[in-house]
Amino acid sequence: MIIAFNTNVVLDIFARCEKFPDSFYAYDIACIRHFNVVFPASATSDVFYILQKHAGKGHKAKEYLEDLFKLFTLYDVNQSDCSRALKSNMKDYEDALFCFSAERNNVDLILTRNEKDYKNSPVPFMTPKEFVKIYCPPDYEFSETSI
């Protein structure tokens, strides 16, 4: 199964956001289940910008981005994805671009906390919390994050 982690979920992981622990757990479970975890290359600049702003120093954001490259397989976004996103009935262009590029790259599922903007996604989606509930191995317990 190919699972695309939305930018907000990736940021939860790298910012170590205690408010959304299911983002961490979803990544762990995807790895345990040997799912292919992916992220669009086009969104790495957003992650870098936000982490740089959060971390306060560019070198730390670069380290996070290098970790992202190790943890996720990056997939491309092309002109067709951009055109389809622009013409779609999704309200947010960035979300539409994420969805249409995911569809073209054969993504099976998108993990996002932004459910309302993904209701017209051509790719099925769910929250990290729903993913954990469905895919967590029986009797598996989380003690701390692995990232």
Secondary structure in CASP SS format (residue, H / E / C, confidence):
PFRMAT SS
TARGET T0000
AUTHOR 0000-0000-0000
METHOD secondary structure of the structure
MODEL  1
M C 1.00
I E 1.00
I E 1.00
A E 1.00
F E 1.00
N C 1.00
T H 1.00
N H 1.00
V H 1.00
V H 1.00
L H 1.00
D H 1.00
I H 1.00
F H 1.00
A C 1.00
R C 1.00
C C 1.00
E C 1.00
K C 1.00
F C 1.00
P H 1.00
D H 1.00
S H 1.00
F H 1.00
Y H 1.00
A H 1.00
Y H 1.00
D H 1.00
I H 1.00
A H 1.00
C H 1.00
I H 1.00
R C 1.00
H C 1.00
F C 1.00
N E 1.00
V E 1.00
V E 1.00
F E 1.00
P E 1.00
A H 1.00
S H 1.00
A H 1.00
T H 1.00
S H 1.00
D H 1.00
V H 1.00
F H 1.00
Y H 1.00
I H 1.00
L H 1.00
Q H 1.00
K H 1.00
H H 1.00
A H 1.00
G C 1.00
K C 1.00
G H 1.00
H H 1.00
K H 1.00
A H 1.00
K H 1.00
E H 1.00
Y H 1.00
L H 1.00
E H 1.00
D H 1.00
L H 1.00
F H 1.00
K H 1.00
L H 1.00
F C 1.00
T E 1.00
L E 1.00
Y E 1.00
D C 1.00
V C 1.00
N C 1.00
Q H 1.00
S H 1.00
D H 1.00
C H 1.00
S H 1.00
R H 1.00
A H 1.00
L H 1.00
K H 1.00
S C 1.00
N C 1.00
M C 1.00
K C 1.00
D C 1.00
Y H 1.00
E H 1.00
D H 1.00
A H 1.00
L H 1.00
F H 1.00
C H 1.00
F H 1.00
S H 1.00
A H 1.00
E H 1.00
R H 1.00
N C 1.00
N C 1.00
V C 1.00
D C 1.00
L E 1.00
I E 1.00
L E 1.00
T C 1.00
R C 1.00
N C 1.00
E H 1.00
K H 1.00
D H 1.00
Y H 1.00
K C 1.00
N C 1.00
S C 1.00
P C 1.00
V C 1.00
P C 1.00
F E 1.00
M E 1.00
T C 1.00
P H 1.00
K H 1.00
E H 1.00
F H 1.00
V H 1.00
K H 1.00
I H 1.00
Y H 1.00
C C 1.00
P C 1.00
P C 1.00
D C 1.00
Y C 1.00
E C 1.00
F C 1.00
S C 1.00
E C 1.00
T C 1.00
S C 1.00
I C 1.00
END
